Structures are given as C-alpha cells and as structure tokens.
Amino acid sequence: MEFEPVIGLEVHAQLKTHSKIFCNCSTSFGAPPNTHTCPVCLGMPGVLPVLNKKVVEFSIRTAIATDCKIARKSRFARKNYFYPDLPKGYQISQYELPIAEFGHIDIEVDGNKKRIGITRIHMEEDAGKLNHDPARPISMVDFNRTGVPLIEIVSEPDIRSPEEAGEYLRKLRSIVRYIDVCDGNMEEGSFRCDANVSIRPKGSETFGTRTELKNLNSFKHVEKAIHYEIKRQEALLEEGGTVVLETRLWNDANNRTTSMRSKEEAHDYRYFPDPDLLPIVIGDEWISKVKKDLPELPNEKKERFIKDYELPEYDANFLTSFRELAEYFEECVKVYAKPKPVSNWIMGSLMAILNAEGKSIKASPISARNLADLVKLIDEDIISGKIAKTVFEEMAKTDRTPKEIVEEKGLVQVTDTSAIEVIIDEVLSKNPDEVEAYKNGKTKLMGFFVGQVMKASKGKANPKIVNQILKDKL
C-alpha cells in the first residue's frame, strides 16, 4: 500500500524581551543556574503575575507577519501538569482564546509553491531546565528559563514531506528574525520545534494516529527525524501493527526516534482560565501602530529585489533569507549599482569565507563598501577577475581597501596592447607545434595559448585584449 505522510509543526519561539512574561527577571542566556529568579517565576505563595506588555506587542507583530487574524479579546489559562522544572505545578498558557488564528506561510520546494496554514499563535511562559548528572542518579533544576516569554505557532497538518517541513521552518524563522521578535537560535533553544507525524493510505481523507517528535534542535534534525518516523510507521502498518499515540525523542547519534511517553490530550491538562490574569483586549489603534512599525518582510523584499535589481529568483531568495544579508547587499549596491556582479561575489566568495569560519554576515571581515569597490575595479578593467580573487583573499585577512592592495602589490591590469603583443609573440614562438595544430583546425588550443599568456604576465594581462590579439595573430 502506498502511504501519504501528514505533518503538522508546533514551533516555540522565545521572544526578545529583556524581562520575563510575568515578572521583571532577566531573560538573558547563559547565567549561572537559578540567578534569574524571583518569588513570581518560582511560584511562591501569595505572589501575583503581571503581564509584560512587550510580549503582547511581539505576538501581534508575529500575527500580522503571518497573516493571522488577531483576536480582539484573548485570555490566559492554566495548563496543569507536574514536572520538576515547573514550580507552580501548572504553566500559564492560552487555550480556548488564543491571541491569533487562521494565518499562513507560503513556501516553495523543488519549484512547487504551497501555502501552509497556521492554526493559531498563543502566548505562554517557558518551563525550567533539568540538568541530569552523568555520574550520579540525580537531576538538578535550573529555573532561569522559567517564565521566559514564548509564542507557540501551530501549523495546520498541511505539510506532506520532510523537505516541506524544513522549508516551512526556515521561512518562519526568517520572518521572526526580520520582525525582530526572536533571535531564531535553535542551539540555545530560543527557536524549537515539535513535529506531529502520521501516515494514511494515499487518497484517504482520514488522519492516521500521530506521534509527536521532540528534541529537534536543527533543520537537519527535523527533516531526518520526520523521514525516519514516516518509514517506521509505514513498516509498522505493513507488518499488521498499529501506530500508538505517543511522544518520541529524536536520537541523532543513532539516527532514530525512541519512545518517551504516552501522548497527553488537551483534557489531561485540565485547562481553566487563570483567575490571576485579566482578559487581554486589543484595539484597532494598537494593531495599526504595530503594523506601521513592521519592517519589509522577506517575501516583499524578495519581489522587490527581482523587480528593482533585476536579479534571478534564486539570487533574490538567497539574499533575502536573512535581513542582515539583504541589508549588506543593498549597502553594496548603493556604493556601486551593479546588482548581479555584487550578488555573485556575496553568494560565492564571501559566503564561502563566512561558512568556513562559522561567521554570520554581521561579522563579515569585508565591509560592503570594500566589496562594492572590488567589483568596480573589475568592471573598470583595472584588475582581472583572477587577480580580484587574490585581492579578495587579502581583503578578508587585513580589512584593507581593494585599491590599497592593488597599488601596493602592483596588481593593476595590463591593457597596453603593445606590451601584451610582446608577451604573445614570445608564447607563440615557444610553441610552434601548437601553433601549427591550431592552424590545422585544433581551435580548442586557444585556451592553452590564453593560459600561457596569462601565466607569463602573472595574471595581469587583460583577457579580452589577449583573446583578440591571439585570434588576429593565429
């Protein structure tokens, strides 16, 4: 039997507020355990939560950016469960009245465009973290993360492949970074994902039993875990077994999922409205103000890059994948208005250096002005493309301008036809057999002659002039 996967993703994005959702403790990452805590986030008796207004604003911002309908009235609920890192014995979340619903994100995989629905966005607080002692049978609790503000973005079960899941996540992370509500750091857990995976016979409209995959802290892990789970469920059904509703963990070392616990249903959490928090009422004026302050979003920027800079769709998609990358490109084009050559250098040589050194575009060793000036030197025939690579490498090491490097090292391109002609005559006289073979029809030898001339000129001869004189002489 041929099966079809049905996938829905639940993404938790940590909001970039300075303080927690219901108290003024810091949200900064990496502090010593239990130093960012207070009676409120530790759930001490007699304390009351006070809602951080910035959390609501960031949630509205995300809702607008994902075309969600914003609820004019929403409220918090208590989600009851017992775990050592949950000091109150419940989590403050939203249930029947979330802040936003019915949005979507458009993705493209292998040239096929698709719209993935968003069921809801709701606000909630994070739990703490258990640190398991590898030497002793004990676990220690760090409550620093307790009360850190999250939004949970729940997709519709519209995803049909691991690749679509990966692309949806990349698009969503790009959006929350663009609007500056989340740093998207998956390694630190500020952008994390749970995947609900089921399969059904192809053509069926009935959903199969799902499993929830946790411990997915990279796009690669998400795709690998979903792929494994689809195959596991297919094998199980083909053998006459049944898929159990459960939560499973992804084990990257063994490339497999393992059972963690039976999956809870909504009624298991015994949700009820939190009596300590008033309903949230959001007016049109607040929504309009947030909308006005939103930056240009990735899709809008991509379309503008294609239209205004006449870039291919691939280039525009790549350059707008990160807000900082798009800004770097536009800084370059302001200095030297040649979008396509600038794009080529960014996507090629610059990204190669950044990836090799594990750096982001914000930490680029080459400024936008210097890269633009390098492209200009090539266009003005001051240096050749080959010499430009040498100059680029020196720029990356020293952060000096391309003009300084070219002048100091004497790399200016030779365009004097008489000087180039002398070099060509010497090359031809040293290779009479090749000259004869060329004249007898082996025209592919032109590449050999050009190479010899460039070698003799130490890469400084203008390739266009070299080609023209060689053709004339041969």
C-alpha positions as CSV (number, residue, x, y, z in Angstrom):
1,M,0.0,0.0,0.0
2,E,1.2,3.5,-0.8
3,F,1.1,5.9,2.1
4,E,0.9,9.7,2.4
5,P,2.5,11.5,5.4
6,V,0.6,14.2,7.2
7,I,2.7,16.6,9.2
8,G,2.0,19.5,11.5
9,L,4.6,21.5,13.3
10,E,4.4,23.3,16.7
11,V,7.1,25.9,17.0
12,H,8.1,27.6,20.2
13,A,9.8,31.0,19.6
14,Q,11.4,32.7,22.6
15,L,10.6,36.5,22.4
16,K,13.4,39.0,22.6
17,T,12.2,40.8,25.7
18,H,14.6,41.9,28.4
19,S,12.4,40.6,31.2
20,K,10.2,37.6,31.7
21,I,6.5,37.4,30.8
22,F,5.0,37.9,34.3
23,C,7.9,39.4,36.3
24,N,11.0,41.6,35.8
25,C,13.7,38.9,36.0
26,S,16.2,38.9,33.1
27,T,15.8,36.6,30.1
28,S,19.5,36.6,29.1
29,F,21.0,33.3,28.2
30,G,23.9,31.6,30.0
31,A,23.7,33.0,33.5
32,P,24.7,30.7,36.5
33,P,21.8,28.4,37.5
34,N,18.9,30.0,39.4
35,T,20.2,33.5,39.4
36,H,17.5,35.0,37.2
37,T,14.6,34.1,39.5
38,C,12.2,35.7,41.9
39,P,9.1,34.7,44.0
40,V,6.8,35.3,41.0
41,C,8.6,33.0,38.5
42,L,9.3,30.4,41.3
43,G,5.6,30.3,42.1
44,M,5.9,31.2,45.7
45,P,2.6,31.5,47.7
46,G,1.0,34.9,47.7
47,V,2.5,36.3,44.5
48,L,0.7,37.7,41.5
49,P,1.8,37.7,37.8
50,V,1.9,41.0,36.0
51,L,1.8,40.7,32.1
52,N,4.7,42.2,30.2
53,K,3.1,44.4,27.5
54,K,6.0,43.9,25.1
55,V,5.1,40.2,24.9
56,V,1.7,41.1,23.6
57,E,3.2,43.6,21.1
58,F,5.6,41.0,19.8
59,S,2.8,38.5,19.4
60,I,0.7,41.0,17.4
61,R,3.8,41.7,15.3
62,T,4.1,37.9,14.5
63,A,0.4,37.5,13.8
64,I,0.5,40.4,11.3
65,A,3.6,39.0,9.6
66,T,2.0,35.6,9.2
67,D,-1.4,36.9,8.0
68,C,-3.2,35.7,11.1
69,K,-6.5,37.1,12.4
70,I,-5.8,38.9,15.7
71,A,-8.3,38.3,18.5
72,R,-9.8,41.5,20.0
73,K,-10.1,39.6,23.2
74,S,-8.0,36.7,24.4
75,R,-7.1,35.3,27.8
76,F,-4.6,33.1,29.7
77,A,-5.3,29.6,31.0
78,R,-3.6,27.3,33.5
79,K,-2.2,24.2,31.9
80,N,-1.9,21.7,34.7
81,Y,0.9,19.1,34.8
82,F,3.5,18.1,37.2
83,Y,7.2,18.0,36.4
84,P,10.3,19.1,38.5
85,D,11.1,22.1,36.3
86,L,7.5,23.5,36.6
87,P,7.5,25.1,40.1
88,K,3.8,26.1,40.2
89,G,2.5,22.7,39.1
90,Y,0.9,24.4,36.1
91,Q,2.1,26.5,33.1
92,I,0.4,29.8,32.2
93,S,-0.6,29.5,28.6
94,Q,-3.5,30.2,26.3
95,Y,-6.1,27.7,25.3
96,E,-9.6,28.4,24.0
97,L,-9.0,32.1,23.4
98,P,-5.5,32.5,21.8
99,I,-4.2,35.8,20.6
100,A,-4.2,34.9,16.9
101,E,-5.6,32.3,14.5
102,F,-6.1,31.4,10.8
103,G,-2.8,32.6,9.2
104,H,-0.5,31.1,6.6
105,I,3.0,30.9,5.3
106,D,3.9,30.3,1.6
107,I,6.8,28.0,0.8
108,E,8.5,26.7,-2.3
109,V,10.1,23.2,-2.6
110,D,11.6,22.0,-5.9
111,G,9.9,24.7,-7.8
112,N,6.5,23.9,-6.3
113,K,4.8,26.7,-4.4
114,K,2.5,25.8,-1.5
115,R,0.5,27.5,1.3
116,I,0.8,26.1,4.8
117,G,-1.9,27.1,7.1
118,I,-1.3,28.4,10.7
119,T,-4.0,27.2,13.1
120,R,-3.1,29.5,16.0
121,I,-0.5,31.6,17.8
122,H,-0.6,31.8,21.5
123,M,1.5,33.3,24.3
124,E,2.8,31.2,27.2
125,E,5.7,31.0,29.7
126,D,8.6,28.6,29.4
127,A,9.4,25.9,31.9
128,G,12.8,25.5,33.6
129,K,15.5,23.0,32.7
130,L,16.6,19.7,34.2
131,N,20.4,19.0,34.2
132,H,21.0,15.3,34.6
133,D,24.1,14.3,36.4
134,P,26.1,11.8,34.3
135,A,27.9,10.3,37.3
136,R,25.0,10.1,39.9
137,P,21.3,9.1,39.6
138,I,20.2,12.7,40.3
139,S,18.9,15.7,38.3
140,M,19.4,19.4,39.2
141,V,16.8,22.0,38.3
142,D,17.7,25.4,36.8
143,F,14.8,27.8,37.0
144,N,16.4,30.6,35.0
145,R,14.3,29.8,31.9
146,T,11.1,29.6,34.0
147,G,8.8,32.4,33.0
148,V,10.7,33.3,29.8
149,P,8.1,34.5,27.3
150,L,7.2,32.2,24.3
151,I,4.8,32.2,21.5
152,E,3.7,28.9,20.2
153,I,3.0,28.8,16.4
154,V,0.9,25.8,15.5
155,S,0.6,24.9,11.8
156,E,-2.3,23.1,10.1
157,P,-1.5,19.5,9.1
158,D,-0.8,20.7,5.6
159,I,2.8,19.5,5.3
160,R,3.5,16.4,3.2
161,S,7.2,15.8,3.3
162,P,10.3,16.3,5.5
163,E,11.5,18.8,2.9
164,E,8.3,20.9,3.2
165,A,8.7,20.8,6.9
166,G,12.3,22.1,6.7
167,E,11.3,24.9,4.3
168,Y,8.4,26.0,6.4
169,L,10.6,26.2,9.5
170,R,13.3,28.2,7.6
171,K,10.6,30.6,6.3
172,L,9.1,31.0,9.8
173,R,12.5,31.6,11.4
174,S,13.3,34.2,8.7
175,I,10.1,36.0,9.5
176,V,10.5,36.2,13.3
177,R,14.1,37.4,12.7
178,Y,13.0,40.0,10.2
179,I,10.4,41.5,12.6
180,D,13.0,41.2,15.4
181,V,10.8,39.3,17.9
182,C,13.1,36.2,18.2
183,D,16.8,35.5,17.5
184,G,16.0,32.1,16.0
185,N,18.8,30.4,17.8
186,M,18.0,26.7,17.7
187,E,21.1,25.6,19.6
188,E,20.2,27.8,22.6
189,G,16.6,26.6,22.4
190,S,15.1,30.0,21.5
191,F,13.5,28.6,18.4
192,R,12.5,25.0,18.8
193,C,10.1,22.6,17.1
194,D,7.9,19.6,17.8
195,A,6.6,17.6,14.8
196,N,3.4,15.7,14.7
197,V,3.7,12.9,12.2
198,S,1.1,10.4,10.9
199,I,0.6,8.5,7.7
200,R,-2.6,7.4,5.8
201,P,-3.3,5.5,2.6
202,K,-2.8,7.7,-0.4
203,G,-6.2,9.3,-1.4
204,S,-7.7,8.9,2.1
205,E,-9.1,11.9,3.9
206,T,-9.0,10.3,7.3
207,F,-6.0,11.1,9.5
208,G,-3.9,8.3,10.9
209,T,-2.7,8.1,14.5
210,R,0.1,10.7,15.1
211,T,3.3,10.7,17.1
212,E,4.9,13.8,18.4
213,L,8.6,14.2,17.9
214,K,10.7,16.2,20.3
215,N,14.3,17.1,20.8
216,L,14.6,18.7,17.3
217,N,17.2,21.4,17.5
218,S,18.2,21.9,13.9
219,F,16.6,21.9,10.5
220,K,18.6,18.9,9.6
221,H,17.4,17.0,12.6
222,V,13.8,17.9,11.9
223,E,14.0,16.6,8.3
224,K,15.9,13.4,9.4
225,A,13.6,12.7,12.3
226,I,10.4,13.1,10.2
227,H,11.8,10.9,7.4
228,Y,12.7,8.2,9.9
229,E,9.3,8.4,11.6
230,I,7.4,8.1,8.3
231,K,9.4,4.9,7.4
232,R,8.9,3.5,10.9
233,Q,5.2,3.9,10.7
234,E,5.0,2.5,7.2
235,A,6.9,-0.6,8.3
236,L,4.7,-1.0,11.3
237,L,1.4,-0.8,9.4
238,E,2.7,-3.1,6.6
239,E,3.5,-5.7,9.2
240,G,0.0,-5.6,10.6
241,G,0.9,-3.5,13.7
242,T,-0.7,-0.2,14.9
243,V,0.8,3.2,15.5
244,V,0.4,4.3,19.1
245,L,-0.4,7.9,20.1
246,E,2.9,8.8,21.9
247,T,5.7,11.3,22.3
248,R,9.0,10.2,20.8
249,L,12.5,11.6,21.1
250,W,15.0,12.0,18.2
251,N,18.4,10.4,18.8
252,D,20.8,12.0,16.4
253,A,23.7,9.7,17.4
254,N,21.6,6.6,16.3
255,N,19.5,8.3,13.6
256,R,16.3,7.0,15.1
257,T,13.3,8.0,17.2
258,T,12.7,6.3,20.6
259,S,9.5,6.2,22.7
260,M,9.4,8.8,25.6
261,R,5.9,8.6,27.0
262,S,2.2,8.3,26.0
263,K,0.9,11.5,24.4
264,E,-1.2,13.7,26.5
265,E,-4.6,15.0,25.2
266,A,-6.0,18.5,26.0
267,H,-8.3,17.2,28.7
268,D,-5.3,15.7,30.5
269,Y,-4.1,19.2,31.2
270,R,-7.4,20.3,32.9
271,Y,-7.2,23.8,31.3
272,F,-9.2,26.6,33.0
273,P,-8.9,30.4,32.8
274,D,-6.2,31.8,35.0
275,P,-8.0,33.8,37.8
276,D,-5.0,36.0,38.5
277,L,-4.8,37.5,35.0
278,L,-7.4,39.7,33.3
279,P,-8.5,39.1,29.7
280,I,-6.4,40.9,27.1
281,V,-8.3,43.4,25.0
282,I,-6.6,44.6,21.8
283,G,-8.0,47.6,19.9
284,D,-7.6,48.6,16.2
285,E,-5.3,51.5,17.2
286,W,-2.7,49.2,18.7
287,I,-2.8,46.8,15.8
288,S,-2.4,49.7,13.3
289,K,0.6,51.1,15.3
290,V,2.3,47.7,15.3
291,K,1.6,47.2,11.6
292,K,3.1,50.7,10.8
293,D,6.3,49.8,12.6
294,L,6.8,46.5,10.8
295,P,9.8,46.3,8.5
296,E,9.6,45.0,5.0
297,L,9.0,41.2,5.2
298,P,11.1,38.5,3.4
299,N,8.6,37.8,0.5
300,E,8.0,41.5,-0.1
301,K,11.8,42.1,-0.2
302,K,12.4,39.2,-2.5
303,E,9.8,40.5,-5.0
304,R,11.4,44.0,-4.8
305,F,14.9,42.6,-5.4
306,I,13.6,40.8,-8.5
307,K,11.8,43.9,-9.8
308,D,14.2,46.7,-8.8
309,Y,17.6,45.0,-9.2
310,E,16.6,42.6,-12.0
311,L,18.0,39.6,-10.1
312,P,17.1,36.0,-10.8
313,E,14.7,34.5,-8.4
314,Y,17.4,32.2,-6.9
315,D,19.6,35.2,-6.1
316,A,16.7,37.2,-4.6
317,N,15.6,34.3,-2.5
318,F,19.2,33.7,-1.2
319,L,19.9,37.3,-0.4
320,T,16.6,37.9,1.4
321,S,16.9,34.8,3.6
322,F,18.4,36.9,6.3
323,R,17.6,40.5,7.0
324,E,21.3,41.4,7.6
325,L,22.3,39.7,4.4
326,A,19.8,41.7,2.4
327,E,20.9,44.9,4.1
328,Y,24.6,44.1,3.3
329,F,23.7,43.6,-0.4
330,E,21.8,46.9,-0.6
331,E,24.7,48.7,1.1
332,C,27.0,47.3,-1.7
333,V,24.6,48.4,-4.5
334,K,24.4,51.9,-3.0
335,V,28.2,52.2,-3.5
336,Y,28.3,50.6,-6.9
337,A,25.0,49.9,-8.7
338,K,25.8,46.6,-10.4
339,P,23.4,44.2,-8.6
340,K,24.2,40.9,-10.4
341,P,28.0,41.0,-10.1
342,V,27.7,42.1,-6.4
343,S,25.2,39.2,-5.8
344,N,27.7,36.7,-7.4
345,W,30.5,37.8,-5.1
346,I,28.3,37.7,-2.0
347,M,26.8,34.3,-2.8
348,G,30.1,32.8,-3.9
349,S,33.4,34.0,-2.4
350,L,32.0,35.9,0.6
351,M,29.7,33.2,1.8
352,A,32.5,30.6,1.4
353,I,34.7,32.5,3.8
354,L,31.9,33.1,6.3
355,N,30.8,29.5,6.3
356,A,34.3,28.2,6.7
357,E,34.9,30.5,9.7
358,G,31.4,29.9,11.1
359,K,30.5,33.6,11.0
360,S,27.4,35.5,10.1
361,I,27.2,38.4,7.6
362,K,27.2,40.8,10.6
363,A,30.8,39.6,11.4
364,S,32.0,39.8,7.8
365,P,35.7,40.7,7.6
366,I,34.9,42.6,4.3
367,S,32.8,45.7,4.5
368,A,30.0,46.3,2.0
369,R,31.9,49.3,0.6
370,N,35.1,47.4,0.0
371,L,33.3,44.6,-1.8
372,A,31.5,47.1,-4.0
373,D,34.8,48.8,-4.7
374,L,36.3,45.5,-5.7
375,V,33.5,44.8,-8.2
376,K,34.0,48.3,-9.6
377,L,37.8,47.7,-10.1
378,I,36.9,44.6,-12.2
379,D,34.3,46.4,-14.3
380,E,36.7,49.3,-15.0
381,D,39.4,46.8,-16.2
382,I,41.8,47.9,-13.5
383,I,42.2,44.3,-12.4
384,S,41.2,41.0,-13.9
385,G,38.7,38.5,-12.3
386,K,41.6,36.2,-11.5
387,I,43.6,39.0,-9.8
388,A,40.3,40.0,-8.0
389,K,40.3,36.7,-6.2
390,T,43.8,37.3,-4.8
391,V,42.7,40.8,-3.8
392,F,39.6,39.5,-2.1
393,E,41.6,37.0,0.0
394,E,43.9,39.8,1.1
395,M,40.9,42.0,2.0
396,A,39.5,39.2,4.1
397,K,42.8,38.9,6.1
398,T,43.5,42.6,6.5
399,D,40.2,44.6,6.0
400,R,42.2,46.9,3.8
401,T,40.6,48.6,0.7
402,P,41.0,46.8,-2.6
403,K,42.6,49.9,-4.1
404,E,45.3,49.9,-1.4
405,I,46.1,46.2,-2.0
406,V,46.2,46.6,-5.8
407,E,48.5,49.6,-5.7
408,E,50.8,48.1,-3.0
409,K,51.2,44.8,-4.8
410,G,51.3,46.2,-8.3
411,L,48.3,44.2,-9.5
412,V,46.9,46.8,-12.0
413,Q,45.8,45.0,-15.1
414,V,48.0,45.4,-18.3
415,T,45.9,46.9,-21.1
416,D,48.7,48.2,-23.2
417,T,48.3,46.3,-26.5
418,S,51.9,46.6,-27.5
419,A,53.1,45.2,-24.2
420,I,50.6,42.3,-24.4
421,E,51.7,41.7,-28.0
422,V,55.3,41.2,-27.0
423,I,54.3,38.5,-24.5
424,I,52.0,36.8,-27.1
425,D,54.8,36.8,-29.7
426,E,57.1,35.1,-27.1
427,V,54.5,32.5,-26.3
428,L,53.8,31.7,-29.9
429,S,57.5,31.4,-30.8
430,K,58.0,28.9,-27.9
431,N,55.1,26.7,-29.0
432,P,55.4,26.2,-32.8
433,D,53.8,22.7,-32.8
434,E,50.7,24.0,-31.0
435,V,50.5,27.0,-33.4
436,E,50.6,24.6,-36.4
437,A,48.0,22.4,-34.8
438,Y,45.7,25.4,-34.2
439,K,46.0,26.4,-37.8
440,N,45.1,22.9,-38.9
441,G,41.8,23.1,-37.1
442,K,42.5,22.4,-33.4
443,T,40.9,25.6,-32.3
444,K,40.5,24.3,-28.7
445,L,44.1,25.2,-28.2
446,M,43.1,28.8,-27.9
447,G,42.6,28.1,-24.1
448,F,46.1,26.8,-23.9
449,F,47.6,30.0,-25.5
450,V,45.5,32.3,-23.3
451,G,46.7,30.3,-20.2
452,Q,50.3,30.6,-21.3
453,V,50.0,34.4,-21.9
454,M,48.2,34.9,-18.5
455,K,50.9,32.9,-16.8
456,A,53.7,34.9,-18.5
457,S,52.0,38.2,-17.5
458,K,51.4,36.9,-13.9
459,G,47.7,37.2,-14.4
460,K,47.9,41.0,-15.2
461,A,47.1,40.9,-18.9
462,N,43.6,41.9,-19.9
463,P,41.9,38.7,-21.0
464,K,39.7,40.4,-23.6
465,I,42.7,42.0,-25.3
466,V,44.7,38.8,-25.0
467,N,42.0,36.8,-26.8
468,Q,41.6,39.4,-29.6
469,I,45.4,39.7,-30.4
470,L,45.8,35.9,-30.3
471,K,43.0,35.4,-32.8
472,D,44.5,38.0,-35.1
473,K,47.9,36.5,-34.9
474,L,46.8,32.9,-35.3
